[in-house]
């Protein structure tokens, strides 16, 4: 393993802003893995750090095939993480809405541009991503439909589900989208959490990447091969919303199978504890996402179900 400075922005008064990467092997630019981009993505940083350690061990045991380069960048935004702020501290901008970047632009545009210049030529790109919805998800691989996507490649991670989704207008400035436009096969890997560390799902994420690297012939890995992934279109998932605001009391867990009419959660009056509404499963399926905050607003998505009919 060797350490490289992927991007540096010099400061007049304090230490320079540096984005550090860890390189394994030499040769063809094969796979680049990115960790946190936002200051609250602790799980993404943790999972990436676990991956660095696992690749170090694999390298020491001579498990990496020669002729290939794997780059891991655990953190793109250490400044925000140091002060526990989700976005860039100065102007509250999101680095993952600045790609492919502009090296003469504002700070986050320059950071995105400098990093993208170093990583755009890798054949495969993987991002430990976080979801905009606060809650817990099943671990899964997401692939954006840009016209360049190859869903079959996503199955090589061995995750239970591969989720395909249409890009929204703001997605055109994300790393995943621009990776694909520049002909890198890009995947977003989601574990269960963002602001809290989940060791089990982080471990599943690392194993998924090793399964993927093994399928490409980059590493000799004899671990569990994972699942035969089911490809699901995001638009076919069932969104379950709450009719009223209040305390959220779930009765099920993520990855649990549910039947039509089964009680999913109660909404309680936060003052007297009275049950103001009950939320039931509209059809048979698997709990893919569940709201995890103590309170919920009215008409908020609190569950996403993968229908059993898929």
Secondary structure as UniProt FT lines:
FT   STRAND          2..9
FT   STRAND          17..24
FT   STRAND          27..36
FT   TURN            39..40
FT   HELIX           42..60
FT   TURN            61..62
FT   STRAND          67..75
FT   HELIX           78..82
FT   TURN            83..84
FT   TURN            89..91
FT   HELIX           95..97
FT   TURN            99..100
FT   TURN            103..104
FT   HELIX           107..119
FT   TURN            120..121
FT   STRAND          124..128
FT   STRAND          135..137
FT   STRAND          140..145
FT   HELIX           151..154
FT   HELIX           155..157
FT   STRAND          161..166
FT   HELIX           169..173
FT   HELIX           175..181
FT   TURN            182..183
FT   STRAND          185..190
FT   HELIX           199..215
FT   TURN            216..217
FT   STRAND          230..233
FT   HELIX           234..236
FT   STRAND          238..241
FT   STRAND          246..250
FT   TURN            254..255
FT   STRAND          257..258
FT   TURN            260..261
FT   STRAND          263..268
FT   TURN            270..272
FT   STRAND          275..280
FT   STRAND          285..291
FT   STRAND          295..296
FT   TURN            298..299
FT   STRAND          301..307
FT   TURN            308..309
//
